[in-house]
Amino acid sequence: MGSEYDTVAKQVLGCQDYYAIFELPKYTGVSESLLRGKFRKLCLKTHPDKSQARDADAAFKKLNVAYHTLTDDEKKQKYDSK
């Protein structure tokens, strides 16, 4: 049971690009509902209270930062311009 959680946590922590965390192409037309759905699924697998992974806390924090960056127009624009 813990191995799936470990894999997801490692994938999240290993991604350098926020779009890659959610397995989305990097362009401005990503719908918020699609992003939200992917975020919720990953939250269930990385939430420290639900996940048995050692790195669950760090993965969950990175996931939240990525989600809030990509859903805030100003933050997203700054991130995309990097």
Buried (B, 14 or more C-beta within 10 A) or exposed (E): EEEEBBEBBBBBBEBEEBBBBBEBEEEEEBEEEEBEEBBEEBBEBBBBEEBEBEBBBBBBBBBEEBBEBBBEEEEBEEBBEE
